[in-house]
């Protein structure tokens, strides 16, 4: 027969195991929060990309055909002026779009912000005990 050479569990080791179990529980919860945030951000980003591409495609087609109509309307008299004014208009709209894009990117929430808040709260709570 084999003998069991393991030492019996002492109350101190049970306390350490309890602390480790609690720490693992906190870590698991925080990892789940982080995973949920990453998944939400990816879904939101993919949806934004799909709708953005669709909007850009249809607006580009509309602008192209509107521009052709304007240039054809002035074909006999001022076709170069019409084309130049339309180009200037589009450059201005593109510049405004770039500025709006930059402001939206600067105003977005930080990546994993909720996870970081929870970790900071945990750190503060552990410091009190």
Secondary structure, DSSP 8 states (H G I E B T S, - for coil): ----------HHHHHHHHHHHHHHHHHHHHHHHHHHHHHHHHHHHHHHHHHHHHHHHHHHHHHHHHHHHHHHHTTTT-HHHHHHHHHHHHHHHHHHHHHHHHHHHHHS--TTHHHHHHHHHHHHHHHH-
